[in-house]
């Protein structure tokens, strides 16, 4: 008897006659699964993760950086996987990697396994005591209050009237949220749309037009509505790609189409004090925010953009598609009137 057998005891199948097993389709499915599992004992889930990451990144070096392991180590693990399968999975070149015919077949069969495993774990696991929430930088307090109310307040009851688990919010950059969602380290994320991350569901909780923000003594603060010519001489405090993937590129492109090709000035958007300091120390620096995000701050002035089609800031609660959190988010979105994007 193995250590595992000693811990969990003999299988229920061992005490059943062949007729009893035959009559129970569930036990027959378990027996087939056990038989199939004998042939994959030396596979490791990390090898599937490594393979899928290389496919997505297109290069071993890019995948190694994303996985935070060395390139030689990743290459060795991919070669080990290829030896186990008995066929090459990638064609390597100076431009990156491409899937072989066998690699494409392997991808087709295994790409759903991580999601199936997460669903199996979620189905068997008890309900969480706390739901961690990752919050990207610069989210207004009003949005956090709305999310808090929706997910754990009056709209946050689960079937049967049971209260939802309390939330624990912490700062997590949008670029890191997908990996933390996949690993179960956060249940929900709060990000700016659009996001380039696949495999997420989204519920929009904030949708407001952007306007120009500047310090109270800025030369343009006395203008009721700055013109595009006024703004053309200003640098724009903005997010870098890691802070707001998708959004960081989309809004400047919209501004350029409207007539303002902004000179972007990156700043840490996670800390309000640094944000305000950058505005106060730059006479040619402005930012973009919805009006409600800076309302009541005596150090800042908000002015509308000179257009009726101003870019908008949309903040959404996200969850991993197919997860328990995603199903719960769908119900809460319906109750709260949030726009749910599956």
N, C-alpha and C positions, 0 to 999 in steps of 0.2 A: 504494500500500500504506500502511495506517495504522500508527501507532506500535505499536498492539497487535499487528498482523500481523507487524511486524518482530521483536517480542519473542517471540512464541510460534510463529511460522512459519505456513505455510499450513495450513488445516484439512485433516484426513484426508479429508474428504468431497470436497475439490477433486481428489483423485487417483483417485477411484473412478468407474467408469462407472455409468450410471443403473441398469443391471441389477444391479451389485453392491450398490448402495444399496438397491434394492428387495428384495434377498434378505436383508438384514440389518435386522431390526426395530429394533435399537438405533440404527443410523445414521438410519433413517427417523424415529425419535423425536427425535433430535438436530436433524434438518433442520426438523421441525415447530416445535421449541422455538425455533430461531434465527429462523424466520419470525414466530412470535408475539412474540418479544422486540423485533423491529423496531418494534412499535407501542407499546412501553412504555419506549423509551430515555430519555425525559425524566422518568420516575418515579424517586423517591428513596425508599429504605426508611424514612428518617426521617419522610416524609409518612404512611406507613402507621402508624408508631409513634405519631405525633401524633394521627391519627384515632382509633386504638384507645384511646389514653389519654383523649381527650375523651369517648368513648363510656362508658368505665368510670367516669370522674370525674363525669360528668353536667353539668359546667360547664367553660367555657373557663378561668376563673380557677383552679379546682381542678386542672385538667390542667396548666396553666402552672406552678403551684407544684410539682407532682409531677415535671415534666420539668426544673425549674430554668431556665426561660426566661421572658421577659417575656410578659404577656398579649397586648399588641399584636403581638408577633412571632409568637406562636402563631396568633392570629386571621388574620394575613396568610398564614401557611403553609396554613391550612385553606382560605382563599379561593383560593389558588393551586391547591390540589388540586381544588377544585370547578370552577375554570375548565378545568383539564385534562380532567376527566371530562365537563364540559358539563352538569352538573346540580347543584342544591343538595343537600347531604348532611344539613344540620341545620336545624331550625326554632329560632330563637333567641328567648328571652323573658327576662323579669326573673327567672324562677325557674331558668333554666339553658338547656339545649339538649335537643331531642328529634330522633331520626332521622326524616328524610323517608322516603317509600316507596323512593326511590332509594338513600338512605343505608342502609336495612335490607338492600336487595339487595346493595349494595357490601360491607357487613359480612359477609353470609353467604358471599360468595365469597373474601374476603381474610383472614378471621380465622385461617386455618390457615397462612398464608404464613410468618410468623416462625418457627413451630415446624418447618416443612418446611425452611427455610433453615438453622436450627440443626442439624437432623438431617443435612443434606447436608454441612455443614462438618465435623461430627463424624465422618461416614463417610470423608471424604477426608483429614482431619487425622491426623498421627502421634499415637501415644499420648503423653500429657503426661509431662514429666519430673518435675513436682511437682504435687500436688493442693492448692490453697489451700482452707482450711476457715474459714468465718466462725463465730465463737463468741459467742453472746449473753452478757450479764452474769450473774454468779453461778453459773456452772456448776462443780460440784464437781470436784476433781482426779480422783476415781475415774471420773467419766464421761469425761473427756478420755483417761484411760488405757484405758478400754474401747473408745472410738472408735479410738484409735491402734492398739490390738491388733487390732481387727476389720478396719480398712481397710488397714493396712499391715503388720500383724504376721503371726502364723501363719495367720490366716484370710484374709490379703490377697493370695493368689496368683491370678493371672489364668489363663485357659486355657493349657495348655502348660507350666505350672509357672513362668511368668515372674513375678518379683516385682512387686507393685503399686508405683506411684510413691510416693515419700515424701510425707508431709503437711506443710503449713506452716499452722499455726493462728494466727489473729489475731482481735482483738476487733472484732466487727461487730454493731451493734444488729439485733434481729430485724426491725425496720421497714425496714432498708436491705438485708436479705439477698436479697429477691426480685429487686430490680433488679440486684444484683451477680451473682446466678445467671444471670439472663437475658443479661447482657453477657459472661458467661464469666470474670468477675474472681474468682469463687470457684467451686469445683466442688461443694462440700457446705456446708451450714449446720447449726448446732446451735441449736435453738430449744425453747421451752416450748410444749407443746400445751395448748389448741387454738390453731391459727394460722388467720388469716383470709385468708391469701394463696393464690390459686388456682394451679393448674398445677404443684403440687409432689407428689412422693412422699415418704413419711416412714417411718423405721424407729425404733421406740421402743427406747431403750437404758437408760432409767432410769424407774422407776415406783414412787414411795414416798409414803406418807402424810405430810401436813404436820403440824407441831407448832409450839408457841409457843417462840420464842427470845427471851431477854432477857439483860441483863448479869448478872454473878454477884451483884452487890449490889442488884438490883432487889427491890422489896417483895414481889413474887410468887415470887421465886426459891426461897423455902422451902416453897411449896405443891407437894405431889406432883402435883396435877392441878387447875389453875385452873378455876373455874366460869365459866359464861357471864356471870354478874354481875360477877365479877372482871375479865373481859376487856372488858366493856362500858365500863369507866372508862379503858381504854387506847387510845392512838393506835397505828395499825398502820403500820409502815414498809412501803412498798409500791412496786411498779413503776408508772411512768407508761405510758400507752398506747403510746408510741413504743418503749419498751424491750421490752414483751412483749404485742404485739397479740393479743387474744383471751383470753389467760391473765389479763391485768390486770383484765379485767371479770368473767370467769367465777368466779374464786375468791371475790371479795367477795360476789358474788350467792349463792354456795353458803353462805358464812358467815351472810349475812342470813337465809337460809331455816332455818339451824340455830339462830338466836337471837342472833347477834352482828352488828349493823349497824355495822361498824367505821368509825371516823373515820380516813381514809387520810392518811398523811404521806409524800409522795413523797421518794425519796432516790436518789442515783446508785448503782445496783446493780452497776455494773461494777467498782467499787473496794472491795475488802474492808475497807480501812482506814477509809474514810468510813462504811461500813455499821456497823462496830463502834463508831466514834466517835459516831454518831447514837444508838446504843443506850446508850452509857455516859453521854451528856450529857442524856438525857431520862428522867426518873423515871416518866413515864407512857407510855413507848414500848416496844412489843414488835414482833417480826417473826414471819414464818412461814417455816419451812424444814423439809426432811426431817431426821431425826435424824443420819443419816450425814454430812450436809453440814456440820455444826458439831461433830461428835464430835472430842474431843481438843483443842478450843480452851478453855483455862482461863479465858478472859475471858467465855465465854458459857455459859448454862444452857438446856437443852431440856426442855420439858414437853409431854405429850400434850394434844390438844384434848379437851374433855369430850363425846366422841361416838365411836361405833363406825364412823361413816361420814364420817371426816374427808376434806376435799378432798385431792387428790393432786397431786404435781408429776411431770409426765411430760416427759422430755427426749427429743428425737428428732433423728436425723440426717436432713436433707432434701436433695433434689436436684431439678433441673428435670425434670419428666416428659418422657419420650422421649429424654433425653440419655444419653450413654455412661456418665456417672456414675450415673444412675438405674438402668441395667441392672446395673452393677457392684454398687451398693448392694443390689439385690434378691438377688443371689447371696450377698453377704456376710451379709445378714440371715438367710438360710436356714441358713448354716453356724454363725452365732453364736447363733441362737435369738432374734434380735430380732423383735419383732412388726412386720411390714411392712404399711404402709397405702398402697396404690397410689393 
